[in-house]
Amino acid sequence: MNNDLVSTNSLRAWLLASRPKTLTGAIAPVLVGGALAAASFSWVLFSLCLLFAVVMQIDANFVNDYFDFAHGTDRQDRLGPERACAQGWVTVGAMKCAIAITTVIACIVGLSIVAITHQWELLAVGVACVIGCFIYTTHLSYMGWGDVMVVLFFGFVPVVFTYYVITGGDFNLSTFLAGLGMGLATDNLLMVNNYRDVEQDRISGKRTLIVRFGNTFGLRAYLWLGIVAFILAVATLLIIPSANHHLTLGEMSAGLVLLPYLLFHLSTYSSMRHMQGRALNQVLGRTAICIFLYGILLASAIIVNYAL
């Protein structure tokens, strides 16, 4: 993109800095958690959980943009999508303010959830989300813990705790399976990024899994993360409680419901095998769509199962 087309600190600059394509990774798990809680659904609590997830994702994007620029990670040889601070779309001072504002907004939304539900234990979860938002970019991504953080904060936490908030404090096996599946599917975004940037990460001192184990590992990991996510989604549909406690249409066709996701994932993997460098940004975009498809299909199948 031509830098001249983006005015500094303009609305368009902030839209680009928020990375709207990544927001599917925040929305999809909350949809799944809300679907699992369909029997006791609350639009207010669901909306607050969704808002918290989206604001935290934007906050994480701002933090990543600022600290990668400050650490010199966003160099001229960058292959991924352009970043706001590095391109001069957003000034460093403005980005610092934006990080503070989005963090405060997320905290206000989180405290609103606690005030409504009186689930004070959620304070610890909220604090962990905020801390994780900062230490991921500043420390853990350099130590090879990025994948664990993605599975945890884009899988377990949003799925399990959306369900927990709406149901008044319940846990069950289906939420854990769905959370793990969602996290593994979402981790493929990071896997594509790290596969594309392996040489740049090596220079920057980032010890990602692909830097440690090589490109072949990255390709295989991408493939199997998606396949295992599919299996976990099917397992979720097979064990969730149905309204009439009999074998339902959703259970009988569990594999077919998620089949479009699996086919799209395999197609994207096939493309990834023959791409290098900036061309992999196409795979990144398709992977984001794939994640959203996973969440939509799984959430829809869960709701149908409850209805039958």
Residue pairs with C-beta under 8 A, 6 or more apart in sequence:
1 82
1 87
3 87
3 88
3 89
6 12
6 13
6 16
6 87
6 89
7 13
8 88
8 89
8 90
8 91
9 89
9 90
9 91
9 94
10 89
13 84
13 89
13 90
14 84
14 90
14 98
16 82
16 84
16 89
17 61
17 62
17 65
17 83
17 84
17 89
17 90
17 95
17 98
18 58
18 61
18 62
19 58
19 61
19 81
21 285
21 288
22 57
22 61
22 189
22 288
23 54
23 57
23 58
24 288
24 289
24 291
24 292
24 295
25 57
25 154
25 186
25 189
25 288
25 291
26 53
26 54
26 56
26 57
26 154
26 158
27 50
27 53
27 54
27 292
27 295
28 182
28 186
28 291
28 292
28 294
28 295
28 296
28 299
29 53
29 154
29 155
29 158
29 159
29 162
29 179
29 182
29 183
29 186
29 295
30 46
30 49
30 50
30 53
30 158
30 159
30 162
31 295
31 296
31 299
32 159
32 162
32 178
32 182
32 295
32 298
32 299
32 302
33 49
33 158
33 159
33 160
33 161
33 162
33 163
33 166
33 175
33 178
33 179
34 41
34 46
34 49
34 50
34 162
34 163
34 166
34 299
35 298
35 299
35 300
35 302
35 303
35 306
36 159
36 163
36 174
36 175
36 178
36 240
36 302
37 46
37 162
37 163
37 166
37 167
38 302
38 303
38 306
39 167
39 306
40 166
40 167
40 168
41 166
42 166
44 116
45 113
45 116
45 117
45 165
45 166
46 162
46 166
48 109
48 112
48 113
48 116
48 165
49 113
49 158
49 161
49 162
49 165
49 166
51 109
52 106
52 109
52 110
52 113
52 126
53 158
55 102
55 105
55 106
55 109
56 106
56 129
56 130
56 133
58 102
59 99
59 102
59 103
59 106
59 133
60 133
60 136
60 137
62 95
62 98
62 99
62 102
63 99
63 133
63 134
63 136
63 137
64 136
64 137
65 83
65 84
65 85
65 86
65 90
65 95
66 85
66 92
66 95
66 96
66 99
67 137
67 138
68 74
68 83
68 86
68 137
69 83
69 85
69 86
69 92
70 92
71 204
72 204
73 204
73 206
74 83
74 85
74 86
75 200
77 200
78 86
78 197
78 200
79 196
79 197
79 200
79 277
79 278
79 280
79 281
80 193
80 196
80 197
80 281
80 284
81 281
81 284
84 90
84 95
85 91
85 92
85 95
90 98
103 130
103 133
106 126
106 129
106 130
107 126
107 130
110 122
110 123
110 126
110 129
111 126
113 119
113 122
113 165
114 120
114 122
114 123
114 126
117 165
117 168
119 164
119 165
119 168
119 169
122 161
122 164
122 165
125 157
125 161
128 157
129 153
129 157
132 149
132 152
132 153
136 146
136 149
140 146
140 148
140 149
141 149
141 206
141 208
142 204
142 205
142 206
142 207
143 207
144 206
144 207
144 208
144 209
144 211
144 212
146 190
146 194
146 208
147 187
147 190
147 191
147 209
150 183
150 186
150 187
150 189
150 190
151 180
151 183
151 184
151 186
151 187
152 183
154 182
154 183
154 186
154 187
155 179
155 180
155 181
155 182
155 183
155 184
155 186
155 187
156 176
156 179
156 180
156 183
157 179
158 179
158 182
159 175
159 178
159 179
159 182
160 171
160 175
160 176
160 179
163 170
163 171
163 175
164 170
164 171
164 175
173 239
174 236
174 239
174 240
177 232
177 235
177 236
177 239
178 232
178 233
178 236
178 298
178 302
180 232
181 228
181 229
181 230
181 231
181 232
181 233
181 236
181 294
181 298
182 229
182 294
182 295
182 298
184 225
184 226
184 228
184 229
184 232
185 225
185 226
185 229
185 290
185 291
185 294
186 291
187 225
188 222
188 225
188 226
188 265
188 287
188 290
188 291
189 284
189 287
189 288
189 291
191 210
191 218
191 221
191 222
191 225
192 222
192 272
192 280
192 283
192 284
192 287
193 284
194 201
194 208
194 209
194 210
194 211
194 218
195 210
195 215
195 218
195 219
195 222
195 272
195 280
196 277
196 278
196 280
196 281
196 284
198 208
198 210
198 211
198 215
198 218
201 208
201 210
201 211
202 211
209 217
209 218
209 221
210 217
210 218
210 221
219 269
219 272
219 273
222 269
222 272
223 266
223 269
226 262
226 265
226 266
226 269
226 290
227 262
227 265
229 294
230 258
230 261
230 262
230 265
233 254
233 258
233 261
233 294
233 297
233 298
234 254
234 255
234 258
236 298
236 302
237 250
237 251
237 254
237 257
237 258
237 298
237 301
237 302
237 305
238 251
238 254
240 302
240 305
240 306
242 248
242 250
242 251
242 305
242 306
242 308
243 306
243 307
243 308
244 308
248 304
248 305
248 308
249 304
249 305
249 308
250 257
250 301
250 302
250 304
250 305
250 308
251 305
254 301
257 297
257 298
257 300
257 301
258 294
258 297
258 298
258 301
260 293
260 297
261 290
261 293
261 294
261 297
264 286
264 289
264 290
264 293
265 290
268 283
268 286
268 287
268 290
271 282
271 283
271 286
272 280
272 283
275 282
275 283
